[in-house]
């Protein structure tokens, strides 16, 4: 993990630590962890032959209620956009890969009863660190890392699995305006949230 990723993780931990002591003891909020799959969706932005193959995505969030059907929180994730082989007549053959690390505030709107299954929508915007790596079969590699502003939107379904636990299944779309080209990708995740 490079210095930029460590800085983002530290910032996320400090934000969560600053928020938690101010909340009431009765209901601090919901801590959610999730994992799934993310996929580059911008043809030619990283690989001249198409899109990247996709990869594992991991994340966490802390949400607290603003109203009965509205909550806000902090969303953090490391999303592997995958890799792809390429052929270049001038530079030779190789492989390109990309990852995104993000931290952003999020707003979640629940469209169902808080005690049973519910559908929700979520929007967020914040810092994205997009790192791409190109490896050449003949040897050598190039790395590029950019911290940029990005936004995401998504929807999902949540259902109770215990007195204080909910399972979520959701999908998100992300857009980041990087220098080389806009990075567009989608993620599908399953998460477990625990009220604390």
C-alpha positions as a Markdown table, in Angstrom:
| # | Residue | x | y | z |
|---|---|---|---|---|
| 1 | Unk | 0.0 | 0.0 | 0.0 |
| 2 | Unk | 1.6 | 3.3 | -1.0 |
| 3 | Unk | 1.6 | 6.6 | 0.9 |
| 4 | Unk | -1.5 | 8.0 | -0.8 |
| 5 | Unk | -3.5 | 4.9 | 0.2 |
| 6 | Unk | -2.2 | 5.0 | 3.8 |
| 7 | Unk | -3.2 | 8.7 | 4.0 |
| 8 | Unk | -6.7 | 7.9 | 2.8 |
| 9 | Unk | -7.1 | 5.1 | 5.3 |
| 10 | Unk | -5.9 | 7.3 | 8.1 |
| 11 | Unk | -8.2 | 10.1 | 7.1 |
| 12 | Unk | -11.2 | 7.6 | 7.1 |
| 13 | Unk | -10.2 | 6.3 | 10.6 |
| 14 | Unk | -10.0 | 9.8 | 12.0 |
| 15 | Unk | -13.4 | 10.9 | 10.5 |
| 16 | Unk | -15.1 | 7.8 | 12.0 |
| 17 | Unk | -13.3 | 8.3 | 15.4 |
| 18 | Unk | -14.4 | 12.0 | 15.4 |
| 19 | Unk | -18.0 | 11.1 | 14.6 |
| 20 | Unk | -18.6 | 8.2 | 17.0 |
| 21 | Unk | -18.1 | 9.9 | 20.3 |
| 22 | Unk | -20.6 | 12.7 | 19.5 |
| 23 | Unk | -23.4 | 10.3 | 18.8 |
| 24 | Unk | -25.9 | 9.3 | 21.5 |
| 25 | Unk | -25.2 | 6.1 | 23.4 |
| 26 | Unk | -28.6 | 4.7 | 22.5 |
| 27 | Unk | -28.0 | 4.5 | 18.8 |
| 28 | Unk | -24.6 | 5.5 | 17.4 |
| 29 | Unk | -25.4 | 4.2 | 13.9 |
| 30 | Unk | -24.6 | 1.3 | 11.6 |
| 31 | Unk | -21.2 | -0.1 | 10.8 |
| 32 | Unk | -21.3 | -1.9 | 7.4 |
| 33 | Unk | -18.6 | -4.0 | 5.7 |
| 34 | Unk | -19.0 | -5.3 | 2.2 |
| 35 | Unk | -17.3 | -7.2 | -0.6 |
| 36 | Unk | -18.0 | -7.9 | -4.2 |
| 37 | Unk | -16.9 | -7.3 | -7.8 |
| 38 | Unk | -16.0 | -4.1 | -9.7 |
| 39 | Unk | -15.6 | -3.7 | -13.5 |
| 40 | Unk | -14.1 | -1.0 | -15.7 |
| 41 | Unk | -16.8 | 0.2 | -18.1 |
| 42 | Unk | -14.9 | 2.8 | -20.3 |
| 43 | Unk | -13.8 | 1.2 | -23.5 |
| 44 | Unk | -10.2 | 2.1 | -24.4 |
| 45 | Unk | -9.5 | 4.2 | -21.3 |
| 46 | Unk | -6.9 | 1.8 | -20.0 |
| 47 | Unk | -6.6 | -1.0 | -22.5 |
| 48 | Unk | -6.6 | -0.2 | -26.2 |
| 49 | Unk | -8.2 | -3.5 | -26.8 |
| 50 | Unk | -11.3 | -2.9 | -24.7 |
| 51 | Unk | -12.1 | -2.7 | -21.0 |
| 52 | Unk | -10.4 | -4.2 | -18.0 |
| 53 | Unk | -11.5 | -7.7 | -16.8 |
| 54 | Unk | -12.8 | -6.6 | -13.4 |
| 55 | Unk | -11.8 | -7.8 | -9.9 |
| 56 | Unk | -12.6 | -8.0 | -6.2 |
| 57 | Unk | -13.8 | -5.0 | -4.3 |
| 58 | Unk | -13.9 | -4.4 | -0.5 |
| 59 | Unk | -15.4 | -1.6 | 1.5 |
| 60 | Unk | -16.8 | -0.3 | 4.8 |
| 61 | Unk | -19.1 | 2.4 | 5.8 |
| 62 | Unk | -20.5 | 4.1 | 8.9 |
| 63 | Unk | -24.0 | 5.5 | 8.6 |
| 64 | Unk | -26.1 | 7.4 | 11.1 |
| 65 | Unk | -29.8 | 8.4 | 10.9 |
| 66 | Unk | -30.9 | 11.9 | 10.0 |
| 67 | Unk | -34.6 | 11.0 | 9.7 |
| 68 | Unk | -36.6 | 7.7 | 9.8 |
| 69 | Unk | -35.9 | 7.1 | 6.1 |
| 70 | Unk | -32.7 | 9.1 | 5.5 |
| 71 | Unk | -29.2 | 8.4 | 6.7 |
| 72 | Unk | -25.8 | 9.8 | 5.9 |
| 73 | Unk | -22.3 | 8.3 | 6.4 |
| 74 | Unk | -18.8 | 7.8 | 5.3 |
| 75 | Unk | -18.1 | 5.2 | 2.6 |
| 76 | Unk | -14.5 | 3.8 | 2.0 |
| 77 | Unk | -13.6 | 1.1 | -0.5 |
| 78 | Unk | -10.7 | -0.4 | -2.4 |
| 79 | Unk | -11.9 | -1.6 | -5.8 |
| 80 | Unk | -9.8 | -3.6 | -8.3 |
| 81 | Unk | -10.9 | -2.7 | -11.8 |
| 82 | Unk | -9.0 | -5.7 | -13.2 |
| 83 | Unk | -6.4 | -6.2 | -15.9 |
| 84 | Unk | -6.2 | -6.7 | -19.6 |
| 85 | Unk | -3.5 | -7.9 | -22.1 |
| 86 | Unk | -2.6 | -5.6 | -25.0 |
| 87 | Unk | -0.6 | -5.7 | -28.2 |
| 88 | Unk | 1.2 | -2.6 | -29.4 |
| 89 | Unk | 3.3 | -2.6 | -32.6 |
| 90 | Unk | 5.6 | 0.1 | -31.2 |
| 91 | Unk | 5.9 | -0.7 | -27.5 |
| 92 | Unk | 5.3 | -4.5 | -27.7 |
| 93 | Unk | 2.9 | -6.7 | -25.7 |
| 94 | Unk | 2.0 | -6.3 | -22.1 |
| 95 | Unk | -0.7 | -6.0 | -19.5 |
| 96 | Unk | -2.4 | -3.0 | -18.0 |
| 97 | Unk | -4.3 | -3.0 | -14.6 |
| 98 | Unk | -6.1 | -0.4 | -12.5 |
| 99 | Unk | -7.4 | 0.0 | -8.9 |
| 100 | Unk | -9.4 | 2.7 | -7.3 |
| 101 | Unk | -9.3 | 3.7 | -3.6 |
| 102 | Unk | -12.0 | 6.0 | -2.5 |
| 103 | Unk | -13.4 | 7.8 | 0.6 |
| 104 | Unk | -16.6 | 9.8 | 0.3 |
| 105 | Unk | -19.6 | 11.0 | 2.3 |
| 106 | Unk | -22.8 | 9.2 | 1.2 |
| 107 | Unk | -26.5 | 9.9 | 1.5 |
| 108 | Unk | -28.8 | 6.9 | 1.7 |
| 109 | Unk | -32.6 | 7.0 | 1.3 |
| 110 | Unk | -34.6 | 3.9 | 2.5 |
| 111 | Unk | -37.8 | 3.3 | 0.6 |
| 112 | Unk | -39.3 | 0.7 | 2.9 |
| 113 | Unk | -40.1 | 0.0 | 6.5 |
| 114 | Unk | -37.1 | 0.2 | 8.9 |
| 115 | Unk | -37.9 | -3.2 | 10.5 |
| 116 | Unk | -38.3 | -5.4 | 7.4 |
| 117 | Unk | -36.9 | -5.7 | 3.9 |
| 118 | Unk | -36.3 | -2.4 | 2.2 |
| 119 | Unk | -35.1 | -0.9 | -1.0 |
| 120 | Unk | -32.6 | 2.0 | -0.8 |
| 121 | Unk | -30.9 | 4.5 | -3.1 |
| 122 | Unk | -27.5 | 6.0 | -2.4 |
| 123 | Unk | -25.4 | 8.9 | -3.7 |
| 124 | Unk | -21.9 | 10.0 | -2.8 |
| 125 | Unk | -19.0 | 12.2 | -3.9 |
| 126 | Unk | -15.5 | 12.6 | -2.7 |
| 127 | Unk | -11.8 | 11.6 | -3.2 |
| 128 | Unk | -10.8 | 8.8 | -5.5 |
| 129 | Unk | -7.2 | 7.7 | -5.9 |
| 130 | Unk | -7.0 | 5.8 | -9.2 |
| 131 | Unk | -3.8 | 3.9 | -9.8 |
| 132 | Unk | -2.9 | 2.2 | -13.1 |
| 133 | Unk | 0.0 | 0.0 | -13.9 |
| 134 | Unk | 1.4 | -1.1 | -17.3 |
| 135 | Unk | 3.8 | -4.0 | -17.5 |
| 136 | Unk | 5.6 | -4.9 | -20.7 |
| 137 | Unk | 6.5 | -8.5 | -21.7 |
| 138 | Unk | 9.9 | -7.3 | -22.8 |
| 139 | Unk | 10.5 | -5.9 | -19.3 |
| 140 | Unk | 9.8 | -2.6 | -17.5 |
| 141 | Unk | 6.6 | -1.0 | -16.2 |
| 142 | Unk | 5.0 | 2.3 | -15.8 |
| 143 | Unk | 2.8 | 3.4 | -12.9 |
| 144 | Unk | 0.4 | 6.3 | -12.7 |
| 145 | Unk | -1.5 | 7.4 | -9.6 |
| 146 | Unk | -4.0 | 10.3 | -9.4 |
| 147 | Unk | -6.1 | 11.6 | -6.6 |
| 148 | Unk | -9.2 | 13.2 | -8.1 |
| 149 | Unk | -12.8 | 14.1 | -7.3 |
| 150 | Unk | -15.4 | 11.5 | -8.2 |
| 151 | Unk | -19.0 | 10.7 | -7.7 |
| 152 | Unk | -21.1 | 7.5 | -7.3 |
| 153 | Unk | -24.8 | 6.5 | -7.3 |
| 154 | Unk | -26.4 | 3.2 | -6.5 |
| 155 | Unk | -29.4 | 1.2 | -5.4 |
| 156 | Unk | -29.9 | -2.0 | -3.4 |
| 157 | Unk | -32.0 | -4.0 | -1.1 |
| 158 | Unk | -31.5 | -4.6 | 2.6 |
| 159 | Unk | -33.1 | -7.2 | 4.8 |
| 160 | Unk | -32.8 | -8.2 | 8.5 |
| 161 | Unk | -30.7 | -11.2 | 9.5 |
| 162 | Unk | -30.7 | -10.6 | 13.2 |
| 163 | Unk | -32.0 | -8.2 | 15.9 |
| 164 | Unk | -29.3 | -5.6 | 15.1 |
| 165 | Unk | -27.9 | -6.9 | 11.8 |
| 166 | Unk | -29.0 | -6.3 | 8.2 |
| 167 | Unk | -27.7 | -7.8 | 4.9 |
| 168 | Unk | -27.5 | -5.6 | 1.9 |
| 169 | Unk | -27.1 | -6.3 | -1.8 |
| 170 | Unk | -26.4 | -3.3 | -4.0 |
| 171 | Unk | -24.8 | -2.0 | -7.1 |
| 172 | Unk | -23.0 | 1.3 | -7.7 |
| 173 | Unk | -21.8 | 3.3 | -10.7 |
| 174 | Unk | -18.7 | 5.5 | -10.4 |
| 175 | Unk | -17.3 | 8.3 | -12.5 |
| 176 | Unk | -13.9 | 10.0 | -11.9 |
| 177 | Unk | -12.4 | 12.6 | -14.2 |
| 178 | Unk | -8.8 | 11.5 | -14.4 |
| 179 | Unk | -6.2 | 13.2 | -16.6 |
| 180 | Unk | -5.9 | 10.4 | -19.1 |
| 181 | Unk | -9.6 | 9.8 | -19.6 |
| 182 | Unk | -12.7 | 9.6 | -17.5 |
| 183 | Unk | -12.7 | 6.5 | -15.4 |
| 184 | Unk | -16.2 | 4.8 | -15.4 |
| 185 | Unk | -16.8 | 1.6 | -13.5 |
| 186 | Unk | -19.5 | -0.4 | -11.8 |
| 187 | Unk | -19.5 | -2.4 | -8.6 |
| 188 | Unk | -21.8 | -5.1 | -7.2 |
| 189 | Unk | -21.4 | -5.9 | -3.5 |
| 190 | Unk | -23.0 | -7.8 | -0.6 |
| 191 | Unk | -22.7 | -6.2 | 2.8 |
| 192 | Unk | -23.4 | -6.8 | 6.5 |
| 193 | Unk | -24.4 | -3.9 | 8.7 |
| 194 | Unk | -24.5 | -4.0 | 12.5 |
| 195 | Unk | -26.2 | -1.3 | 14.6 |
| 196 | Unk | -23.9 | -0.1 | 17.4 |
